Amino acid sequence: MQAMGFNLRWRAQPDLTSVEAYRRAALRRLPKMAAAYVDGGADDMVTLRGNRTVFDQWQLNPSVLAGHHRPDLSTVIAGRQLSMPVMLAPTGATGITHWRGDVAAVRAADACGTQYSVSTASSWSLEEVAAATPHDHSFQLYPGVGGTPARLMHRAWAAGYRTLVVTVDVPTKGNREAERREGMDTPPVLTPRRALNFARHPRWTYDVLRHSRLGGRNYIEGGDVSDLLATIEIQEREMMLSSLTWPDIEWMREVWKGRLFLKGILSAEDAERAVQAGVDGIVVSNHGGRQLDTAPPSLAVLPEIAAQIDGR
């Protein structure tokens, strides 16, 4: 074809024209164990489906002939000017989907003029992510006891983060049945069928073995499967605690000198308590339906919470 003046390249991937197209392409790339972690929710996934259903019920009410020469979707969140009111939520173990994980995500956020929140369980350390961007992004932290939260807050501040997002809706690990069916448990259960499924995804398997970006680099230096298990054990032992109370948040507010947000608020009462605790903002969230199933969809409770906060 080149001799005729054409230079055609066959595309091995489908045309990625929507979020759903990207989702389906990603699920084809991943082995079932990893796909279950990325794409599933807790128990019967009632809350996960509810999130989508309620989102579809919201509508845009256009105002025509408004005379705007150039659309402007910019806004200010956590003291930073963003190009649009869309941010990248913290996601643990991003290296399970692609070894570049958090570094790729923060650079994508920069390219779009928005912000990324680096997870406590990120596959790249908070220092590595900070070094990959010239902008101030936020760091997500699970509250806990002992020295781990304090050490992570100190490291985040030293690395240049000035906004802390504290996730408060994980008193225990969610019961994600789809993950357990595929062996994504603690520890993962490998069977001949699952090993064969890994073999059918050679690029993913190669990247995992070569780059070792599975585990949480904020907890431990390595990133292979054994390190992933170690980070999960640390997180569940020290930072997923049902005994935590509002005074623990007040302690974090006193220690952290920058902006502090609470993520995982689903009621007007808890939103009011967050205001009283002195936080700078809240994230209305049910953890993507991955924690407590049958919790209300985030958008269903957002209007009531916004009315309660009333700009505070």
Secondary structure, 3 states (H helix, E strand, C coil): CHHHCCCCCCCCCCCCCCHHHHHHHHHHHCCHHHHHHHHCCCCCCHHHHHHHHHHHHCCCCCCCCCCCCCCCCCEEECCEEECCCCCECCCCCHHHCCCCHHHHHHHHHHHHCCCEEECCCCCCCHHHHHHCCCCCCEEEECCCCCHHHHHHHHHHHHHCCCEEEEECCCCCCCCCHHHHHCCCCCCCCCCHHHHHHHHCCHHHHHHHHHHCCCCCCCCCCCCCHHHHHHHHHHHHHHCCCCCCCHHHHHHHHHHCCCEEEEEEECCHHHHHHHHHCCCCEEEECCHHHCCCCCCCCHHHHHHHHHHHHCCC
